[in-house]
């Protein structure tokens, strides 16, 4: 039998209540990880943890607003109380087109929406890394995976706050990779394309309902949460021990055009 790829590792996954976060929680657990699922929607996050446990894995859920320092510290503290260490930090939480916050251009974006999108999508990475990295150093290292977006790589006509946050995430990830690489901490980004999750439903829903071919990517289909989760699994595992400061584009070829 093949060795489990995340055997005995402890993984914190934010935004674990659905979509990419839930897919990663279930996959990581199947590969031997103990899961700390976090989501601001308590019911959704607990459903993810329950699915992991029902499948024979170990998981807890901690409801948290990842833009709030006290909430993030509580996630870290409860992870340590439950499992004693942190090996993987998967910063997957974020807001997008399904949010009530503005996904428009800067001229149409209220200042308070700009601040809130940046807080959830970028400040959250600052907070989780600030409190998790010392614990990773204490136990000999770890892997940090940040969910950016192809919006960080190409210009767009809207979602400017979202784009700025995701671009900042790539730059921060590279800086953290350089600073903490000597401590055996790897930091990488995943840039998903259009993934079939509730976050992009306002954009792709009309296409799906009209049964029109999805032609944004050369592969001509939406990505799935598992498409992203398997990339995250590689980055969480020791198979990627020489990979840090990298950006993995999982977009079906959209940015190749």
C-alpha positions as CSV (number, residue, x, y, z in Angstrom):
1,X,0.0,0.0,0.0
2,X,1.3,3.5,-0.9
3,X,2.3,5.7,1.9
4,X,-0.2,8.4,2.8
5,X,1.1,11.7,1.4
6,X,0.2,13.8,4.5
7,X,0.5,11.2,7.2
8,X,0.4,12.7,10.7
9,X,0.5,16.3,9.3
10,X,-1.8,18.9,10.8
11,X,-3.4,21.2,8.2
12,X,-5.3,24.4,8.8
13,X,-7.6,25.2,5.9
14,X,-9.5,28.6,5.9
15,X,-12.6,29.0,3.9
16,X,-13.3,25.3,4.4
17,X,-17.0,25.5,4.4
18,X,-17.4,24.7,0.8
19,X,-15.9,24.7,-2.7
20,X,-12.1,24.5,-2.9
21,X,-11.7,24.5,0.9
22,X,-14.0,21.6,1.5
23,X,-12.5,19.6,-1.4
24,X,-9.0,20.2,0.1
25,X,-10.2,19.2,3.6
26,X,-11.6,15.9,2.4
27,X,-8.6,15.1,0.1
28,X,-6.0,16.1,2.8
29,X,-7.8,13.9,5.3
30,X,-7.8,10.9,3.0
31,X,-4.1,11.4,2.7
32,X,-3.6,11.2,6.4
33,X,-3.8,14.8,7.6
34,X,-5.6,16.0,10.7
35,X,-7.8,18.9,9.6
36,X,-8.5,22.2,11.3
37,X,-11.3,23.6,9.2
38,X,-12.2,27.3,9.6
39,X,-15.0,29.2,8.0
40,X,-17.0,32.3,9.1
41,X,-20.2,30.3,8.4
42,X,-20.2,28.0,11.4
43,X,-22.8,25.6,10.0
44,X,-20.9,25.1,6.7
45,X,-17.5,24.7,8.4
46,X,-18.9,22.1,10.8
47,X,-20.5,20.2,7.9
48,X,-17.0,19.9,6.3
49,X,-15.5,18.7,9.5
50,X,-18.3,16.2,10.0
51,X,-17.8,14.9,6.4
52,X,-14.1,14.3,7.2
53,X,-15.0,12.5,10.4
54,X,-17.7,10.4,8.8
55,X,-15.1,9.3,6.2
56,X,-12.8,8.1,9.1
57,X,-10.6,11.2,9.3
58,X,-9.8,13.6,12.1
59,X,-11.2,17.1,12.0
60,X,-12.3,20.0,14.0
61,X,-14.0,23.2,12.9
62,X,-13.3,26.7,14.3
63,X,-15.6,29.5,13.2
64,X,-13.6,32.6,12.5
65,X,-13.5,35.9,10.6
66,X,-10.0,35.6,9.1
67,X,-9.6,39.4,8.9
68,X,-9.9,39.7,12.7
69,X,-6.7,39.2,14.7
70,X,-8.5,37.7,17.7
71,X,-10.3,35.2,15.6
72,X,-7.1,34.1,13.8
73,X,-5.2,33.7,17.1
74,X,-8.0,31.6,18.4
75,X,-7.8,29.3,15.3
76,X,-4.0,28.9,15.9
77,X,-4.5,28.3,19.6
78,X,-7.2,25.7,19.2
79,X,-5.3,23.9,16.5
80,X,-2.4,23.6,18.9
81,X,-4.6,22.5,21.8
82,X,-6.2,19.8,19.6
83,X,-3.2,18.5,17.7
84,X,0.0,20.1,19.1
85,X,1.5,21.4,15.9
86,X,0.9,23.1,12.6
87,X,2.4,21.6,9.4
88,X,0.3,23.1,6.7
89,X,-1.5,26.5,6.5
90,X,-3.8,26.7,3.5
91,X,-5.1,30.3,3.2
92,X,-8.1,29.6,1.0
93,X,-10.7,32.0,2.5
94,X,-11.8,34.9,0.4
95,X,-14.6,36.9,-1.1
96,X,-15.5,37.2,-4.8
97,X,-18.4,37.7,-7.1
98,X,-20.9,36.1,-4.9
99,X,-20.2,38.6,-2.2
100,X,-22.3,41.7,-1.5
101,X,-19.1,43.7,-1.6
102,X,-18.2,45.6,-4.8
103,X,-16.6,43.6,-7.6
104,X,-16.6,46.7,-9.8
105,X,-13.9,49.1,-11.1
106,X,-12.4,51.6,-8.7
107,X,-14.6,54.4,-9.8
108,X,-17.7,52.4,-8.7
109,X,-16.2,50.8,-5.6
110,X,-17.1,52.4,-2.3
111,X,-14.1,52.9,0.0
112,X,-15.5,50.8,2.7
113,X,-15.9,47.9,0.2
114,X,-12.3,48.3,-0.9
115,X,-11.1,48.1,2.7
116,X,-13.2,45.1,3.5
117,X,-12.2,43.1,0.4
118,X,-8.5,43.8,1.1
119,X,-9.0,42.8,4.7
120,X,-10.6,39.4,3.9
121,X,-8.5,38.5,0.9
122,X,-5.0,39.9,1.9
123,X,-4.8,41.0,5.5
124,X,-6.0,37.6,6.5
125,X,-2.8,36.1,5.0
126,X,-0.8,38.6,7.1
127,X,-2.6,37.5,10.2
128,X,-2.5,33.7,9.7
129,X,1.1,33.8,8.8
130,X,2.0,36.1,11.6
131,X,0.7,33.6,14.2
132,X,1.3,30.3,12.5
133,X,4.9,30.8,11.3
134,X,6.4,30.9,14.9
135,X,4.7,27.5,15.6
136,X,6.0,26.1,12.3
137,X,9.5,27.3,13.2
138,X,9.2,25.6,16.7
139,X,8.4,22.2,15.1
140,X,10.9,22.4,12.3
141,X,9.1,23.9,9.4
142,X,5.9,23.7,7.3
143,X,4.1,24.5,4.1
144,X,2.0,27.6,3.5
145,X,-0.3,27.6,0.5
146,X,-2.1,30.8,-0.5
147,X,-5.1,30.9,-2.9
148,X,-4.5,33.9,-5.3
149,X,-6.2,34.1,-8.7
150,X,-5.5,34.6,-12.4
151,X,-6.9,38.1,-11.7
152,X,-3.5,38.8,-10.2
153,X,-1.8,38.0,-13.5
154,X,-4.0,39.7,-16.1
155,X,-5.8,43.0,-16.3
156,X,-9.5,43.1,-15.9
157,X,-12.3,45.5,-16.4
158,X,-13.8,45.0,-13.0
159,X,-13.1,43.5,-9.5
160,X,-10.3,45.9,-8.9
161,X,-10.2,45.5,-5.1
162,X,-10.2,41.7,-5.6
163,X,-7.4,42.0,-8.2
164,X,-5.3,44.2,-5.9
165,X,-5.6,41.8,-3.0
166,X,-4.7,38.7,-5.0
167,X,-1.8,40.5,-6.6
168,X,-0.6,41.6,-3.2
169,X,-0.9,38.0,-2.0
170,X,1.6,36.8,-4.6
171,X,4.2,39.5,-3.7
172,X,3.8,38.7,0.0
173,X,4.1,35.0,-0.6
174,X,7.4,35.5,-2.4
175,X,8.7,37.7,0.4
176,X,7.8,35.2,3.0
177,X,9.4,32.4,1.0
178,X,12.7,34.3,0.9
179,X,12.6,35.3,4.6
180,X,11.5,32.0,6.1
181,X,13.1,29.5,3.7
182,X,16.1,29.0,5.9
183,X,13.6,28.0,8.6
184,X,12.3,25.2,6.4
185,X,9.0,27.0,5.7
186,X,7.8,27.0,2.1
187,X,5.3,29.5,0.8
188,X,3.6,29.1,-2.5
189,X,0.5,30.4,-4.4
190,X,-2.2,28.8,-6.4
191,X,-3.9,31.0,-9.1
192,X,-7.1,29.3,-10.0
193,X,-9.0,30.2,-13.1
194,X,-12.8,30.0,-13.2
195,X,-13.7,27.2,-10.8
196,X,-17.2,25.9,-10.5
197,X,-18.0,27.1,-7.0
198,X,-20.6,29.5,-5.5
199,X,-18.1,32.3,-5.6
200,X,-18.3,32.6,-9.4
201,X,-21.9,31.6,-9.8
202,X,-23.1,35.1,-10.8
203,X,-20.6,35.1,-13.7
204,X,-20.9,31.5,-15.0
205,X,-24.5,30.7,-13.9
206,X,-26.1,32.3,-17.0
207,X,-23.8,30.3,-19.3
208,X,-24.5,27.1,-17.5
209,X,-28.3,27.7,-17.5
210,X,-28.3,28.5,-21.2
211,X,-26.3,25.3,-21.8
212,X,-23.7,27.3,-23.7
213,X,-20.2,25.9,-24.2
214,X,-17.7,27.3,-21.8
215,X,-15.0,28.9,-24.0
216,X,-13.0,31.0,-21.6
217,X,-10.3,28.3,-21.5
218,X,-8.8,26.1,-24.3
219,X,-10.0,23.0,-22.3
220,X,-13.6,24.5,-22.6
221,X,-14.9,23.5,-19.2
222,X,-15.1,25.0,-15.8
223,X,-12.5,23.9,-13.3
224,X,-13.6,21.8,-10.4
225,X,-12.7,22.2,-6.7
226,X,-10.7,19.0,-6.9
227,X,-8.6,20.4,-9.7
228,X,-7.3,23.0,-7.2
229,X,-7.2,20.6,-4.2
230,X,-4.8,18.2,-5.9
231,X,-2.4,21.0,-6.6
232,X,-2.7,22.1,-2.9
233,X,-2.0,18.5,-1.9
234,X,1.2,18.4,-3.8
235,X,2.3,21.7,-2.2
236,X,1.3,20.4,1.3
237,X,3.3,17.2,0.9
238,X,7.0,16.5,1.1
239,X,7.0,15.9,-2.6
240,X,7.3,19.6,-3.1
241,X,10.1,20.0,-0.6
242,X,12.2,22.0,-3.1
243,X,9.3,24.3,-4.2
244,X,8.9,27.7,-2.6
245,X,8.1,31.2,-3.8
246,X,6.3,29.7,-6.8
247,X,3.0,30.5,-8.5
248,X,0.9,27.6,-9.8
249,X,-1.6,28.6,-12.5
250,X,-4.6,26.2,-12.7
251,X,-6.8,27.8,-15.2
252,X,-7.4,25.4,-18.1
253,X,-5.1,27.5,-20.3
254,X,-6.9,30.9,-20.0
255,X,-3.7,32.8,-19.4
256,X,-1.9,31.0,-22.2
257,X,-3.9,32.9,-24.8
